[in-house]
Amino acid sequence: MALRFVVVEDHPEVAKNNCEWLQKLDPEAICETLGEPQAAARRLKEYQPDLLVVDLLYGQTSGEQSAEPGLNLLREVFTRHPHQNVMVYSSEPLLLTPLSEAIGKHEGGFAAINKMDRRTQFLEGAKSALSGELKIPRELRGLLQLTEREVEVLCLICKDALTDQAVADRIYTSKKTVQNHVQRLKEKLGIALEESNDTNGRVALCIEAVRRKLVQF
């Protein structure tokens, strides 16, 4: 089945370009563009796309730009659509700071990408969010708290030395869900991505967890 994207962006050319890049992930994808967050909130009541792409800043009648419409949309997503995959694509992603607690608890994929970055980062962010992963600017990582389930997974990995499959069996979930928990833990604790695909990543994660007294032996 073709992927469905909703892009919320008040600059038509940027919105169109976003869709063109998203369709690199799936040429058959359906990509809808909406010019204001309020329209997106209404659309989400009708269906949940595979990925919601949201800008933060929107032009006001005064001629100024405001982040409140974008932040309010995200608040609604976090409250009413906890499993919705979201990518924030903004020139000022640090405006997300007031929502750091909600971002940390969100169960769907979430990525925040700076418009000043290369477009390849846009694609990487979209892939991460679609996979249920967490990808945020370094400056926001220290603001995100671990969920109870993430702490549980961390203890099973570091104290009991369980594999992903063993953790999944212990907490009655899928291996993929556990892998997403591990990825989110590494993102929140600032473990370098280049370490994240092997045993060294696990060791680094546990060392950081002990340093922060998240795990005690």
Z-matrix of the N, CA and C atoms (Angstrom, degrees):
N
C 1 1.466
C 2 1.529 1 109.70
N 3 1.319 2 116.80 1 137.49
C 4 1.463 3 121.55 2 -178.73
C 5 1.527 4 110.72 3 -65.77
N 6 1.332 5 114.73 4 144.69
C 7 1.459 6 119.97 5 176.59
C 8 1.523 7 109.94 6 -70.54
N 9 1.329 8 115.72 7 152.46
C 10 1.465 9 121.19 8 176.71
C 11 1.521 10 108.56 9 -121.55
N 12 1.330 11 115.07 10 126.63
C 13 1.457 12 121.75 11 179.81
C 14 1.524 13 109.76 12 -118.41
N 15 1.320 14 116.01 13 145.88
C 16 1.461 15 121.84 14 169.60
C 17 1.521 16 107.11 15 -124.35
N 18 1.328 17 116.30 16 122.85
C 19 1.463 18 122.68 17 -179.78
C 20 1.524 19 108.74 18 -109.30
N 21 1.324 20 116.60 19 123.09
C 22 1.462 21 122.11 20 -179.72
C 23 1.522 22 107.55 21 -107.80
N 24 1.324 23 116.44 22 108.04
C 25 1.470 24 122.15 23 -171.45
C 26 1.520 25 108.46 24 -160.05
N 27 1.348 26 117.05 25 129.53
C 28 1.466 27 119.35 26 -175.94
C 29 1.527 28 113.81 27 -90.54
N 30 1.322 29 118.21 28 3.55
C 31 1.461 30 121.60 29 172.87
C 32 1.532 31 107.62 30 -107.06
N 33 1.336 32 118.20 31 107.21
C 34 1.472 33 121.63 32 -173.62
C 35 1.522 34 114.75 33 -53.55
N 36 1.336 35 117.20 34 -40.44
C 37 1.463 36 118.96 35 -178.15
C 38 1.523 37 111.44 36 -67.39
N 39 1.335 38 115.55 37 -39.08
C 40 1.469 39 119.60 38 177.94
C 41 1.524 40 109.74 39 -65.54
N 42 1.336 41 115.90 40 -43.11
C 43 1.466 42 120.53 41 179.36
C 44 1.528 43 110.82 42 -59.65
N 45 1.327 44 115.93 43 -45.34
C 46 1.467 45 120.38 44 179.50
C 47 1.522 46 110.94 45 -62.11
N 48 1.330 47 115.63 46 -43.09
C 49 1.462 48 120.32 47 -179.99
C 50 1.525 49 111.19 48 -64.54
N 51 1.336 50 116.04 49 -37.98
C 52 1.463 51 119.82 50 176.88
C 53 1.529 52 110.72 51 -59.75
N 54 1.329 53 115.81 52 -44.29
C 55 1.467 54 119.88 53 179.29
C 56 1.525 55 111.31 54 -62.57
N 57 1.320 56 116.26 55 -40.88
C 58 1.464 57 119.59 56 -179.71
C 59 1.525 58 110.94 57 -61.79
N 60 1.329 59 116.14 58 -39.21
C 61 1.462 60 119.30 59 178.54
C 62 1.526 61 111.16 60 -71.20
N 63 1.316 62 116.99 61 -39.67
C 64 1.466 63 119.78 62 178.79
C 65 1.523 64 111.45 63 -62.65
N 66 1.331 65 115.86 64 -32.90
C 67 1.459 66 119.09 65 -179.57
C 68 1.528 67 112.69 66 -73.86
N 69 1.330 68 116.45 67 -7.11
C 70 1.463 69 119.21 68 170.52
C 71 1.532 70 110.09 69 -69.42
N 72 1.336 71 115.92 70 -25.26
C 73 1.462 72 120.56 71 177.50
C 74 1.520 73 111.26 72 -77.64
N 75 1.328 74 115.67 73 -29.91
C 76 1.464 75 121.76 74 -179.95
C 77 1.525 76 108.17 75 -157.06
N 78 1.334 77 117.59 76 101.30
C 79 1.472 78 120.94 77 -177.94
C 80 1.524 79 113.34 78 -57.46
N 81 1.325 80 117.02 79 -23.40
C 82 1.463 81 120.91 80 -179.67
C 83 1.528 82 112.41 81 -91.41
N 84 1.322 83 116.62 82 2.38
C 85 1.467 84 120.59 83 -175.02
C 86 1.525 85 112.02 84 -61.52
N 87 1.315 86 115.09 85 147.47
C 88 1.463 87 122.50 86 173.48
C 89 1.522 88 107.06 87 -98.70
N 90 1.322 89 116.61 88 121.74
C 91 1.461 90 120.92 89 -176.68
C 92 1.523 91 109.71 90 -123.64
N 93 1.318 92 115.74 91 116.62
C 94 1.460 93 121.95 92 179.65
C 95 1.521 94 109.34 93 -105.03
N 96 1.333 95 116.89 94 137.00
C 97 1.462 96 120.81 95 177.70
C 98 1.521 97 109.81 96 -110.90
N 99 1.320 98 115.29 97 137.79
C 100 1.461 99 122.30 98 178.51
C 101 1.520 100 108.47 99 -129.13
N 102 1.327 101 116.54 100 137.55
C 103 1.455 102 120.64 101 -173.27
C 104 1.510 103 115.95 102 -87.57
N 105 1.329 104 117.75 103 -8.59
C 106 1.462 105 119.19 104 -179.55
C 107 1.525 106 110.76 105 -146.29
N 108 1.329 107 116.80 106 147.41
C 109 1.462 108 121.18 107 -178.41
C 110 1.522 109 113.69 108 -59.85
N 111 1.332 110 117.23 109 -33.28
C 112 1.468 111 119.65 110 -179.19
C 113 1.528 112 110.67 111 -61.62
N 114 1.331 113 116.37 112 -38.09
C 115 1.465 114 120.54 113 178.01
C 116 1.526 115 110.55 114 -66.14
N 117 1.322 116 115.89 115 -36.22
C 118 1.463 117 119.71 116 178.52
C 119 1.523 118 110.99 117 -66.69
N 120 1.328 119 116.58 118 -39.86
C 121 1.465 120 120.28 119 178.53
C 122 1.524 121 110.43 120 -60.46
N 123 1.326 122 116.28 121 -39.73
C 124 1.470 123 119.86 122 178.10
C 125 1.526 124 110.88 123 -68.17
N 126 1.328 125 116.46 124 -40.33
C 127 1.462 126 120.00 125 -179.32
C 128 1.531 127 110.93 126 -64.06
N 129 1.316 128 117.58 127 -37.72
C 130 1.459 129 120.54 128 -178.68
C 131 1.522 130 112.58 129 -65.83
N 132 1.319 131 116.49 130 -20.62
C 133 1.467 132 119.55 131 175.97
C 134 1.525 133 110.84 132 -74.01
N 135 1.343 134 115.75 133 -19.95
C 136 1.464 135 121.28 134 -179.48
C 137 1.529 136 111.82 135 -90.63
N 138 1.324 137 116.78 136 -42.30
C 139 1.464 138 120.61 137 177.81
C 140 1.523 139 109.54 138 -162.61
N 141 1.328 140 115.76 139 157.98
C 142 1.461 141 121.54 140 177.68
C 143 1.531 142 108.93 141 -106.29
N 144 1.326 143 117.65 142 117.22
C 145 1.466 144 120.61 143 178.60
C 146 1.527 145 110.41 144 -70.64
N 147 1.315 146 115.95 145 168.03
C 148 1.465 147 119.54 146 175.55
C 149 1.519 148 110.90 147 -66.00
N 150 1.334 149 116.14 148 -31.36
C 151 1.459 150 120.42 149 178.66
C 152 1.519 151 109.93 150 -149.27
N 153 1.321 152 115.37 151 132.63
C 154 1.463 153 122.86 152 174.53
C 155 1.520 154 107.52 153 -106.66
N 156 1.335 155 117.38 154 120.62
C 157 1.465 156 122.54 155 179.68
C 158 1.526 157 108.17 156 -106.62
N 159 1.327 158 116.63 157 122.10
C 160 1.464 159 121.15 158 -171.11
C 161 1.524 160 111.46 159 -126.39
N 162 1.325 161 116.54 160 129.82
C 163 1.459 162 121.11 161 167.16
C 164 1.523 163 106.93 162 -83.10
N 165 1.326 164 117.92 163 160.68
C 166 1.463 165 120.28 164 178.72
C 167 1.523 166 112.69 165 -99.81
N 168 1.326 167 117.40 166 -37.43
C 169 1.466 168 120.92 167 -174.55
C 170 1.528 169 111.48 168 -95.86
N 171 1.338 170 115.22 169 132.24
C 172 1.472 171 120.96 170 -179.67
C 173 1.521 172 109.75 171 -133.79
N 174 1.346 173 115.20 172 140.98
C 175 1.454 174 120.56 173 179.13
C 176 1.522 175 112.07 174 -66.91
N 177 1.335 176 115.67 175 140.84
C 178 1.460 177 122.20 176 179.14
C 179 1.528 178 109.84 177 -109.54
N 180 1.318 179 116.65 178 167.19
C 181 1.468 180 120.54 179 179.73
C 182 1.520 181 111.33 180 -61.74
N 183 1.329 182 116.92 181 -23.71
C 184 1.463 183 121.20 182 179.15
C 185 1.522 184 111.75 183 -74.98
N 186 1.331 185 116.09 184 -10.80
C 187 1.456 186 120.00 185 -177.37
C 188 1.516 187 112.91 186 95.78
N 189 1.325 188 116.35 187 -12.26
C 190 1.455 189 120.71 188 179.27
C 191 1.528 190 110.25 189 -88.66
N 192 1.321 191 115.53 190 168.22
C 193 1.456 192 120.84 191 176.25
C 194 1.522 193 110.23 192 -105.79
N 195 1.316 194 115.46 193 145.77
C 196 1.462 195 120.49 194 -179.77
C 197 1.524 196 109.74 195 -135.00
N 198 1.338 197 115.11 196 143.13
C 199 1.460 198 120.29 197 176.81
C 200 1.522 199 111.99 198 -90.82
N 201 1.318 200 117.93 199 -11.36
C 202 1.465 201 120.05 200 -174.50
C 203 1.531 202 113.64 201 -59.33
N 204 1.355 203 119.31 202 -42.70
C 205 1.470 204 118.09 203 178.53
C 206 1.528 205 112.56 204 -58.86
N 207 1.327 206 116.29 205 -43.39
C 208 1.460 207 120.04 206 179.50
C 209 1.516 208 112.21 207 -66.93
N 210 1.332 209 116.53 208 -42.82
C 211 1.466 210 120.44 209 179.32
C 212 1.520 211 111.07 210 -65.73
N 213 1.329 212 116.53 211 -38.32
C 214 1.467 213 119.82 212 178.72
C 215 1.529 214 111.27 213 -64.57
N 216 1.338 215 116.52 214 -38.25
C 217 1.463 216 119.68 215 176.58
C 218 1.526 217 110.13 216 -61.74
N 219 1.323 218 116.37 217 -44.44
C 220 1.460 219 119.70 218 -179.86
C 221 1.523 220 111.35 219 -64.45
N 222 1.329 221 116.51 220 -38.63
C 223 1.474 222 119.03 221 176.86
C 224 1.525 223 110.44 222 -59.03
N 225 1.326 224 115.77 223 -41.18
C 226 1.463 225 119.97 224 179.85
C 227 1.528 226 110.74 225 -67.39
N 228 1.324 227 116.16 226 -39.98
C 229 1.464 228 119.67 227 177.91
C 230 1.528 229 110.33 228 -61.31
N 231 1.329 230 116.51 229 -47.24
C 232 1.463 231 120.22 230 -177.90
C 233 1.526 232 111.52 231 -62.92
N 234 1.327 233 116.20 232 -33.28
C 235 1.464 234 120.34 233 -177.32
C 236 1.523 235 112.32 234 -81.75
N 237 1.334 236 116.37 235 -45.99
C 238 1.466 237 120.52 236 -171.76
C 239 1.524 238 114.87 237 -99.92
N 240 1.323 239 116.57 238 -21.27
C 241 1.471 240 119.71 239 -176.39
C 242 1.535 241 109.01 240 -132.26
N 243 1.329 242 117.69 241 66.45
C 244 1.468 243 121.57 242 -171.99
C 245 1.526 244 115.28 243 -64.10
N 246 1.333 245 117.84 244 -14.73
C 247 1.468 246 120.29 245 -179.70
C 248 1.534 247 112.52 246 -106.00
N 249 1.332 248 117.32 247 5.60
C 250 1.461 249 120.89 248 -178.94
C 251 1.528 250 110.71 249 -70.33
N 252 1.334 251 117.19 250 130.02
C 253 1.464 252 121.27 251 174.15
C 254 1.523 253 109.01 252 -77.03
N 255 1.337 254 116.00 253 131.20
C 256 1.468 255 121.61 254 -174.01
C 257 1.523 256 110.39 255 -132.62
N 258 1.332 257 115.70 256 139.39
C 259 1.458 258 120.33 257 167.65
C 260 1.519 259 108.88 258 -127.54
N 261 1.315 260 116.22 259 121.66
C 262 1.459 261 121.47 260 173.71
C 263 1.525 262 107.35 261 -88.48
N 264 1.334 263 116.07 262 126.20
C 265 1.462 264 121.52 263 179.92
C 266 1.512 265 106.81 264 -124.09
N 267 1.332 266 115.84 265 99.13
C 268 1.460 267 120.88 266 -170.51
C 269 1.520 268 110.95 267 -143.59
N 270 1.328 269 115.41 268 152.67
C 271 1.466 270 120.19 269 175.69
C 272 1.522 271 111.08 270 -74.75
N 273 1.331 272 117.39 271 -12.66
C 274 1.466 273 121.53 272 -179.97
C 275 1.528 274 110.37 273 -135.73
N 276 1.333 275 117.84 274 68.57
C 277 1.466 276 120.27 275 -177.38
C 278 1.520 277 114.26 276 -63.21
N 279 1.339 278 117.77 277 -19.85
C 280 1.466 279 119.29 278 179.83
C 281 1.523 280 112.01 279 -70.06
N 282 1.339 281 117.17 280 -8.55
C 283 1.464 282 120.04 281 172.40
C 284 1.527 283 110.87 282 -64.74
N 285 1.324 284 116.57 283 -10.58
C 286 1.463 285 121.21 284 177.64
C 287 1.527 286 112.65 285 -75.75
N 288 1.315 287 117.75 286 -7.88
C 289 1.466 288 121.25 287 -174.85
C 290 1.527 289 113.99 288 -48.64
N 291 1.349 290 120.13 289 -44.58
C 292 1.472 291 119.18 290 179.88
C 293 1.530 292 113.89 291 -62.77
N 294 1.329 293 117.03 292 -17.41
C 295 1.463 294 120.88 293 -177.71
C 296 1.528 295 112.26 294 -102.18
N 297 1.330 296 117.15 295 11.58
C 298 1.465 297 119.86 296 -173.59
C 299 1.524 298 112.58 297 -58.30
N 300 1.321 299 117.93 298 -39.18
C 301 1.468 300 119.91 299 -179.86
C 302 1.529 301 110.77 300 -64.10
N 303 1.333 302 115.96 301 -44.43
C 304 1.467 303 120.10 302 -179.85
C 305 1.525 304 111.26 303 -66.90
N 306 1.328 305 117.24 304 -37.46
C 307 1.465 306 120.70 305 177.85
C 308 1.523 307 109.92 306 -61.50
N 309 1.329 308 115.76 307 -42.98
C 310 1.458 309 120.47 308 -179.07
C 311 1.512 310 113.47 309 -62.65
N 312 1.330 311 116.86 310 -27.71
C 313 1.465 312 121.32 311 -178.21
C 314 1.527 313 113.21 312 -95.12
N 315 1.334 314 116.67 313 -13.62
C 316 1.469 315 119.84 314 -175.08
C 317 1.523 316 110.59 315 -61.20
N 318 1.324 317 116.44 316 133.54
C 319 1.464 318 121.14 317 -175.47
C 320 1.523 319 113.32 318 -89.00
N 321 1.318 320 117.97 319 -18.94
C 322 1.455 321 120.71 320 176.72
C 323 1.520 322 110.88 321 -83.50
N 324 1.328 323 116.15 322 172.13
C 325 1.454 324 119.52 323 175.59
C 326 1.519 325 110.14 324 -65.49
N 327 1.339 326 116.81 325 146.69
C 328 1.468 327 120.34 326 179.59
C 329 1.522 328 109.27 327 -146.81
N 330 1.332 329 115.64 328 127.32
C 331 1.459 330 121.56 329 176.46
C 332 1.521 331 108.88 330 -133.56
N 333 1.316 332 116.34 331 145.11
C 334 1.465 333 121.98 332 175.54
C 335 1.525 334 107.62 333 -127.09
N 336 1.323 335 116.16 334 116.57
C 337 1.458 336 122.33 335 -174.91
C 338 1.523 337 109.78 336 -121.70
N 339 1.326 338 115.71 337 135.32
C 340 1.460 339 121.49 338 179.11
C 341 1.532 340 110.13 339 -80.08
N 342 1.326 341 116.54 340 132.68
C 343 1.466 342 120.54 341 178.52
C 344 1.526 343 112.28 342 -62.58
N 345 1.330 344 116.76 343 -19.66
C 346 1.454 345 120.16 344 179.90
C 347 1.531 346 111.79 345 -78.57
N 348 1.332 347 116.83 346 -14.33
C 349 1.462 348 120.26 347 179.02
C 350 1.529 349 110.51 348 -75.71
N 351 1.314 350 115.69 349 167.47
C 352 1.464 351 120.40 350 177.63
C 353 1.522 352 110.09 351 -64.23
N 354 1.324 353 115.15 352 153.39
C 355 1.460 354 119.57 353 -178.48
C 356 1.532 355 112.09 354 -64.29
N 357 1.319 356 116.20 355 -23.16
C 358 1.463 357 117.86 356 176.75
C 359 1.526 358 110.47 357 -62.44
N 360 1.339 359 116.82 358 -30.26
C 361 1.468 360 120.28 359 177.04
C 362 1.523 361 110.90 360 -67.84
N 363 1.328 362 115.95 361 -32.93
C 364 1.464 363 120.89 362 175.49
C 365 1.530 364 109.37 363 -59.42
N 366 1.333 365 116.01 364 -47.00
C 367 1.463 366 120.30 365 179.72
C 368 1.521 367 111.58 366 -64.99
N 369 1.334 368 116.61 367 -41.93
C 370 1.465 369 119.67 368 179.80
C 371 1.525 370 110.74 369 -63.86
N 372 1.338 371 115.99 370 -39.60
C 373 1.460 372 119.55 371 177.58
C 374 1.515 373 111.90 372 -63.77
N 375 1.331 374 115.98 373 -42.05
C 376 1.465 375 120.12 374 178.74
C 377 1.525 376 110.89 375 -62.56
N 378 1.332 377 116.64 376 -43.25
C 379 1.468 378 120.32 377 178.52
C 380 1.523 379 110.93 378 -61.57
N 381 1.336 380 116.39 379 -42.94
C 382 1.465 381 120.39 380 -179.65
C 383 1.520 382 111.01 381 -61.93
N 384 1.334 383 116.16 382 -48.34
C 385 1.465 384 119.92 383 -178.67
C 386 1.523 385 111.18 384 -63.78
N 387 1.328 386 116.82 385 -41.49
C 388 1.466 387 120.36 386 178.76
C 389 1.527 388 111.88 387 -63.00
N 390 1.330 389 116.20 388 -27.76
C 391 1.467 390 120.89 389 -179.81
C 392 1.522 391 112.38 390 -86.96
N 393 1.339 392 116.45 391 0.80
C 394 1.456 393 119.69 392 -179.56
C 395 1.512 394 113.80 393 82.56
N 396 1.328 395 116.76 394 16.37
C 397 1.462 396 120.97 395 -177.31
C 398 1.527 397 111.53 396 -91.73
N 399 1.323 398 114.44 397 173.28
C 400 1.463 399 122.81 398 177.41
C 401 1.520 400 108.35 399 -115.23
N 402 1.336 401 117.06 400 128.84
C 403 1.464 402 121.37 401 179.32
C 404 1.522 403 107.60 402 -143.34
N 405 1.329 404 116.76 403 109.73
C 406 1.462 405 120.85 404 -174.61
C 407 1.524 406 110.63 405 -135.98
N 408 1.351 407 117.16 406 161.22
C 409 1.461 408 120.14 407 177.17
C 410 1.525 409 111.13 408 -61.08
N 411 1.310 410 116.03 409 147.70
C 412 1.462 411 121.78 410 -179.01
C 413 1.530 412 111.81 411 -53.84
N 414 1.339 413 115.80 412 -36.21
C 415 1.466 414 119.40 413 -176.34
C 416 1.525 415 113.20 414 -65.31
N 417 1.315 416 117.46 415 -21.17
C 418 1.467 417 120.96 416 -178.55
C 419 1.526 418 113.13 417 -93.75
N 420 1.313 419 117.34 418 -16.08
C 421 1.464 420 119.81 419 -171.69
C 422 1.521 421 112.86 420 -60.33
N 423 1.324 422 116.42 421 -41.26
C 424 1.457 423 119.58 422 -177.39
C 425 1.512 424 113.88 423 -68.62
N 426 1.329 425 117.31 424 -11.42
C 427 1.463 426 121.10 425 -178.55
C 428 1.524 427 112.22 426 -90.99
N 429 1.325 428 117.12 427 -12.66
C 430 1.461 429 120.47 428 -175.16
C 431 1.524 430 111.22 429 -89.22
N 432 1.319 431 116.00 430 128.05
C 433 1.458 432 121.58 431 177.95
C 434 1.531 433 109.84 432 -88.77
N 435 1.326 434 115.91 433 152.80
C 436 1.457 435 120.12 434 175.64
C 437 1.523 436 109.96 435 -78.85
N 438 1.314 437 116.09 436 143.96
C 439 1.461 438 120.25 437 174.72
C 440 1.534 439 108.76 438 -79.84
N 441 1.329 440 116.41 439 165.58
C 442 1.463 441 120.18 440 178.52
C 443 1.525 442 110.86 441 -59.27
N 444 1.315 443 117.30 442 -41.25
C 445 1.457 444 120.62 443 -179.93
C 446 1.526 445 110.92 444 -65.33
N 447 1.328 446 117.69 445 -39.03
C 448 1.461 447 120.53 446 178.57
C 449 1.523 448 110.96 447 -64.04
N 450 1.323 449 117.24 448 -40.25
C 451 1.468 450 120.78 449 177.03
C 452 1.528 451 109.94 450 -63.06
N 453 1.327 452 116.25 451 -40.77
C 454 1.463 453 120.68 452 178.60
C 455 1.524 454 110.80 453 -61.85
N 456 1.333 455 116.49 454 -46.56
C 457 1.466 456 120.71 455 178.73
C 458 1.525 457 110.55 456 -62.47
N 459 1.318 458 116.81 457 -41.38
C 460 1.463 459 121.91 458 179.60
C 461 1.528 460 110.67 459 -59.00
N 462 1.318 461 116.76 460 -44.38
C 463 1.468 462 120.67 461 179.80
C 464 1.526 463 111.48 462 -65.81
N 465 1.319 464 117.07 463 -40.18
C 466 1.464 465 120.40 464 -179.92
C 467 1.525 466 111.32 465 -66.35
N 468 1.326 467 116.56 466 -33.86
C 469 1.464 468 120.74 467 179.11
C 470 1.528 469 111.02 468 -75.17
N 471 1.328 470 115.71 469 -46.99
C 472 1.468 471 120.20 470 -171.39
C 473 1.529 472 113.71 471 -86.06
N 474 1.321 473 117.60 472 -38.46
C 475 1.465 474 120.15 473 -177.81
C 476 1.527 475 112.01 474 -88.81
N 477 1.341 476 115.99 475 -40.92
C 478 1.465 477 119.65 476 -177.41
C 479 1.524 478 112.98 477 -97.98
N 480 1.341 479 116.32 478 -6.75
C 481 1.475 480 121.95 479 178.13
C 482 1.526 481 112.46 480 54.58
N 483 1.328 482 116.57 481 41.69
C 484 1.458 483 121.01 482 -178.97
C 485 1.529 484 111.24 483 -84.42
N 486 1.312 485 115.81 484 149.11
C 487 1.463 486 121.45 485 173.36
C 488 1.527 487 109.18 486 -76.58
N 489 1.334 488 116.07 487 169.97
C 490 1.469 489 119.79 488 178.07
C 491 1.527 490 110.96 489 -56.95
N 492 1.333 491 116.27 490 -44.70
C 493 1.465 492 119.57 491 -178.80
C 494 1.526 493 111.46 492 -65.84
N 495 1.323 494 116.51 493 -38.55
C 496 1.464 495 119.84 494 179.14
C 497 1.524 496 111.12 495 -66.58
N 498 1.335 497 116.23 496 -38.91
C 499 1.466 498 119.91 497 176.06
C 500 1.525 499 109.66 498 -63.23
N 501 1.329 500 116.20 499 -44.26
C 502 1.468 501 120.73 500 179.68
C 503 1.527 502 110.93 501 -58.59
N 504 1.326 503 116.07 502 -42.81
C 505 1.463 504 119.89 503 179.12
C 506 1.527 505 111.10 504 -65.05
N 507 1.324 506 116.10 505 -37.78
C 508 1.468 507 120.58 506 -177.30
C 509 1.524 508 111.89 507 -68.06
N 510 1.328 509 117.04 508 -39.28
C 511 1.473 510 119.21 509 -175.27
C 512 1.532 511 112.16 510 -105.63
N 513 1.337 512 115.68 511 11.75
C 514 1.469 513 121.61 512 173.39
C 515 1.533 514 113.08 513 58.05
N 516 1.321 515 114.46 514 55.03
C 517 1.461 516 119.82 515 176.22
C 518 1.525 517 108.14 516 -142.85
N 519 1.327 518 116.60 517 -176.01
C 520 1.465 519 120.19 518 -178.36
C 521 1.529 520 111.15 519 -87.23
N 522 1.318 521 115.24 520 158.27
C 523 1.461 522 120.62 521 176.55
C 524 1.524 523 110.45 522 -61.45
N 525 1.340 524 117.39 523 -39.20
C 526 1.463 525 121.40 524 179.27
C 527 1.519 526 110.99 525 -60.92
N 528 1.332 527 117.36 526 -40.71
C 529 1.467 528 120.44 527 178.68
C 530 1.520 529 110.39 528 -62.82
N 531 1.321 530 116.87 529 -42.08
C 532 1.466 531 120.45 530 177.98
C 533 1.522 532 110.31 531 -63.20
N 534 1.327 533 117.17 532 -42.59
C 535 1.466 534 120.35 533 179.08
C 536 1.524 535 111.19 534 -61.34
N 537 1.330 536 117.10 535 -37.00
C 538 1.462 537 120.12 536 176.10
C 539 1.522 538 110.85 537 -66.84
N 540 1.337 539 117.50 538 -38.81
C 541 1.467 540 120.43 539 176.00
C 542 1.528 541 110.25 540 -60.17
N 543 1.327 542 116.10 541 -43.89
C 544 1.467 543 120.49 542 -179.40
C 545 1.526 544 110.38 543 -63.96
N 546 1.338 545 116.44 544 -43.04
C 547 1.468 546 119.89 545 178.36
C 548 1.518 547 110.81 546 -60.94
N 549 1.327 548 117.52 547 -42.66
C 550 1.461 549 121.59 548 179.68
C 551 1.525 550 110.90 549 -65.90
N 552 1.319 551 116.60 550 -38.72
C 553 1.464 552 120.09 551 177.24
C 554 1.523 553 110.63 552 -60.95
N 555 1.319 554 116.51 553 -44.70
C 556 1.461 555 120.32 554 179.54
C 557 1.524 556 111.27 555 -63.91
N 558 1.318 557 116.23 556 -38.97
C 559 1.466 558 120.15 557 179.47
C 560 1.524 559 110.42 558 -66.61
N 561 1.331 560 116.95 559 -45.76
C 562 1.462 561 120.76 560 -177.90
C 563 1.528 562 112.13 561 -67.47
N 564 1.325 563 116.67 562 -33.94
C 565 1.463 564 120.41 563 -177.72
C 566 1.524 565 112.66 564 -93.70
N 567 1.339 566 116.28 565 2.19
C 568 1.461 567 120.29 566 173.29
C 569 1.516 568 114.77 567 73.14
N 570 1.334 569 116.95 568 32.02
C 571 1.460 570 120.07 569 177.75
C 572 1.523 571 108.90 570 -79.84
N 573 1.329 572 116.69 571 129.31
C 574 1.465 573 121.52 572 -175.05
C 575 1.521 574 111.31 573 -57.65
N 576 1.332 575 116.07 574 136.20
C 577 1.464 576 121.27 575 -177.89
C 578 1.521 577 112.45 576 -61.39
N 579 1.337 578 116.52 577 -31.52
C 580 1.461 579 117.84 578 -177.98
C 581 1.528 580 111.51 579 -68.69
N 582 1.348 581 116.48 580 -13.94
C 583 1.459 582 119.51 581 178.21
C 584 1.522 583 111.77 582 -97.11
N 585 1.336 584 115.69 583 -3.88
C 586 1.458 585 118.77 584 -164.59
C 587 1.522 586 115.12 585 -82.87
N 588 1.341 587 118.59 586 -4.03
C 589 1.458 588 118.58 587 -175.41
C 590 1.525 589 113.75 588 -106.52
N 591 1.320 590 118.06 589 6.59
C 592 1.455 591 119.35 590 -178.55
C 593 1.520 592 110.52 591 -142.02
N 594 1.334 593 114.26 592 -174.35
C 595 1.462 594 120.17 593 -177.63
C 596 1.518 595 111.49 594 -59.27
N 597 1.334 596 117.67 595 -34.01
C 598 1.458 597 120.44 596 -179.81
C 599 1.518 598 111.75 597 -58.76
N 600 1.340 599 116.39 598 -33.77
C 601 1.458 600 119.74 599 178.16
C 602 1.512 601 111.77 600 -64.89
N 603 1.331 602 117.05 601 -40.23
C 604 1.465 603 121.65 602 177.53
C 605 1.526 604 110.20 603 -64.45
N 606 1.328 605 115.70 604 -44.20
C 607 1.464 606 120.17 605 -179.85
C 608 1.522 607 110.27 606 -61.88
N 609 1.344 608 116.44 607 -45.96
C 610 1.464 609 120.69 608 179.45
C 611 1.524 610 111.03 609 -61.83
N 612 1.327 611 116.32 610 -39.85
C 613 1.465 612 121.02 611 178.99
C 614 1.520 613 110.57 612 -62.03
N 615 1.316 614 117.27 613 -45.42
C 616 1.463 615 120.84 614 -177.79
C 617 1.527 616 111.74 615 -70.50
N 618 1.322 617 116.91 616 -37.29
C 619 1.468 618 119.87 617 176.65
C 620 1.521 619 110.27 618 -61.10
N 621 1.334 620 116.45 619 -44.39
C 622 1.465 621 120.50 620 179.40
C 623 1.523 622 110.61 621 -66.46
N 624 1.330 623 116.96 622 -38.40
C 625 1.465 624 120.76 623 179.03
C 626 1.522 625 111.08 624 -63.21
N 627 1.328 626 116.90 625 -41.46
C 628 1.471 627 120.76 626 177.73
C 629 1.523 628 110.19 627 -66.98
N 630 1.335 629 116.66 628 -41.81
C 631 1.466 630 120.38 629 179.73
C 632 1.516 631 111.28 630 -58.98
N 633 1.326 632 116.00 631 -38.13
C 634 1.466 633 120.51 632 -179.84
C 635 1.529 634 112.42 633 -87.30
N 636 1.331 635 116.13 634 2.48
C 637 1.465 636 122.65 635 179.70
C 638 1.530 637 112.09 636 61.77
N 639 1.327 638 115.02 637 31.49
C 640 1.463 639 120.16 638 174.42
C 641 1.522 640 110.24 639 -81.98
N 642 1.326 641 114.92 640 -25.66
C 643 1.462 642 122.07 641 176.71
C 644 1.518 643 107.54 642 -129.95
N 645 1.319 644 116.20 643 131.38
C 646 1.461 645 120.65 644 178.73
C 647 1.521 646 109.80 645 -126.28
N 648 1.322 647 115.28 646 137.15
C 649 1.467 648 120.49 647 -178.98
C 650 1.525 649 110.03 648 -101.21
